[in-house]
Amino acid sequence: MPSAVRPPVVFLSHGAPPLADDPTWTRELRAWGAALPRPTDVLVVSAHWESDPATLGASRRPVPLVHDFWGFPSHYYDVRYDAPTAPQLADEVEALLGAAGGPVARDEERGLDHGAYVPLVEMFSEADVPVLQLSLPSLDPSRLFELGRRLAPLRERGTLILGSGFTTHNLRMMNPDPAGAPSSPSTEFDHWAAEAVAAQDVDALLGFEHAAPAASLAHPRTEHWAPLLVVLGAADAGGSLESTSVVDGFWHGLSKRSWEFAA
């Protein structure tokens, strides 16, 4: 299904369910969603689903959201996001990845996790754009980058490829105050990431564990950085790593920096 508009590629820091209570961040995401060309559908790669081989979520019928968090007030579990499923997109993803020789699985019982629906509630609040989620099959940077390159042709049909993670993610460094000062490792890593993305330094971004200051503190585990590497692959294969830092700043001391890579 060709589209007249080729979407950019997006990496965003998705927060947690209380993102909905942050007026600044929700305003930023709503403005971003409104400024994007309306996509045919959205393919989300979230930090909160790791499964090898690459696995597609529910695509044939709606299923409940995955409330993959604990200890929050009850109203966060009442959120609904009844976006249409995307069966044609699922078939095309399977064909693209299968053509590269990689196995692809399906889990038609798995709904969107909070890395997907929390930001989408703000960006596409009408829930009228079909959404499909794809798992992270690995945390290996090279493999993730190649996965993004394989997905890049989807942009020609109007698919918005959206990586959802967090530019820094160490829960031990969280400030109880949403507007509280971030720690030095968080600010150092955020500054480095902004410069590396602006410089289109793919080697540094893939090798961030060795290239970035405070990398092991900013990301004790790398699953929240991993979606950016998929996005970089899709942007690189699409011919441009030119980017805009659409959202910046910190939330509970974690960097919420998010990027849009040129259409």
Beta strands, then each sheet from edge to edge (+ up, - down):
strand 1: 9-13
strand 2: 41-50
strand 3: 54-56
strand 4: 104-106
strand 5: 131-136
strand 6: 159-165
strand 7: 243-247
strand 8: 250-251
strand 9: 254-255
strand 10: 258-261
sheet 1: 5+ 2+ 6+ 1+ 10- 7+
sheet 2: 3+ 4+
sheet 3: 8+ 9-
end
